[in-house]
Amino acid sequence: MGKPLGFCGLNCAECEAYIATQAQDEAAKIKVLEKWRVEYDAPNMTLESITCEGCTSSGILGGYCHDCPVRACGVERGVINCAYCDEYETCETLQDFIAHIPVAKKNLEVVRAER
């Protein structure tokens, strides 16, 4: 597929924080921070919390990655992303998430079809 997907199927390459982190563009990260503070009603959000190399990386993780149950499960199971998990169809944690994020489900379904 070629996209850097999170465990949940979100495409990191489309994430403003990921893009700015990869470019090492501090000005862009500050713009993302200012935008997300308003968008997510999180005035105390820090620059560190939007610095992210993707949840499947062994590098820097963004703020929610540390608490994400989908990521925690993927790491524990040692899968590339949830599309590779034997419990993909029955995992309540994943199914609850992708039910609200159709693009993530679509990305995972493409990976499942190609694997």
C-alpha positions in Angstrom: 0.0 0.0 0.0 2.9 2.3 0.7 1.1 4.6 3.2 2.5 4.9 6.7 -0.5 3.6 8.6 -1.1 3.7 12.3 -2.3 0.5 13.9 -5.8 1.7 13.6 -5.6 2.5 9.9 -5.2 6.2 10.0 -2.8 7.4 7.3 0.1 9.2 9.1 1.1 10.9 5.8 -2.1 12.9 5.9 -1.6 14.1 9.5 -0.4 17.7 9.9 1.6 16.9 13.0 3.3 13.9 11.4 4.1 15.9 8.2 5.6 18.8 10.2 7.6 16.4 12.4 9.0 14.5 9.4 10.0 17.8 7.8 11.6 19.0 11.0 9.6 22.2 10.5 9.2 23.9 13.9 7.2 26.7 12.4 4.7 24.3 10.9 4.4 22.4 14.2 3.6 25.6 16.0 0.9 26.3 13.4 -0.6 22.9 14.0 -0.4 23.3 17.7 -2.2 26.7 17.6 -4.9 25.2 15.3 -5.4 22.0 17.4 -5.6 23.9 20.7 -8.7 25.6 19.3 -10.0 22.6 17.3 -9.8 20.2 20.2 -10.5 22.7 22.9 -7.1 21.9 24.4 -5.5 25.2 25.4 -2.8 23.4 27.4 -1.7 21.2 24.5 2.1 21.3 24.2 4.4 21.2 21.2 5.7 17.9 22.5 2.2 16.4 22.2 2.0 17.1 18.5 5.5 15.9 17.7 4.9 12.4 16.2 6.8 9.9 14.1 3.7 7.6 13.8 2.4 5.2 16.3 4.0 2.1 14.7 7.4 3.7 14.9 9.9 3.2 17.7 10.5 6.9 17.7 8.7 9.9 19.1 5.0 9.4 19.8 2.3 12.1 19.8 0.2 12.9 22.8 -2.7 10.4 22.5 -0.5 7.5 21.2 0.6 6.8 24.8 -3.0 6.2 25.9 -4.4 4.7 22.7 -5.9 1.2 23.4 -5.7 0.3 19.7 -1.9 1.1 19.6 -1.3 -0.7 22.9 -3.0 -3.9 21.6 -1.1 -3.7 18.2 2.3 -3.3 20.0 1.4 -6.2 22.4 0.5 -8.4 19.5 3.5 -7.4 17.4 1.5 -6.7 14.2 2.4 -4.3 11.5 -1.1 -2.8 11.9 -4.5 -4.1 12.9 -5.1 -5.4 9.3 -2.6 -8.2 10.1 -4.2 -9.3 13.3 -6.1 -12.6 13.5 -8.7 -11.0 15.6 -9.4 -8.1 13.2 -13.0 -8.9 12.7 -13.8 -9.5 16.3 -11.7 -6.9 18.1 -14.1 -4.6 20.0 -11.5 -2.0 20.6 -10.7 -1.7 16.9 -14.2 -2.1 15.7 -15.4 0.7 18.1 -12.8 3.0 16.7 -13.2 2.3 13.0 -17.0 2.5 13.2 -16.5 6.3 13.7 -13.5 6.7 11.3 -14.6 5.3 7.9 -11.3 6.2 6.2 -9.3 4.2 8.7 -11.5 1.2 8.1 -11.2 1.6 4.4 -7.3 1.7 4.7 -7.3 -1.4 6.8 -9.6 -3.3 4.4 -7.3 -2.4 1.5 -4.3 -3.8 3.4 -6.2 -7.0 4.3 -7.1 -7.5 0.7 -3.5 -7.1 -0.4 -1.8 -9.2 2.2 
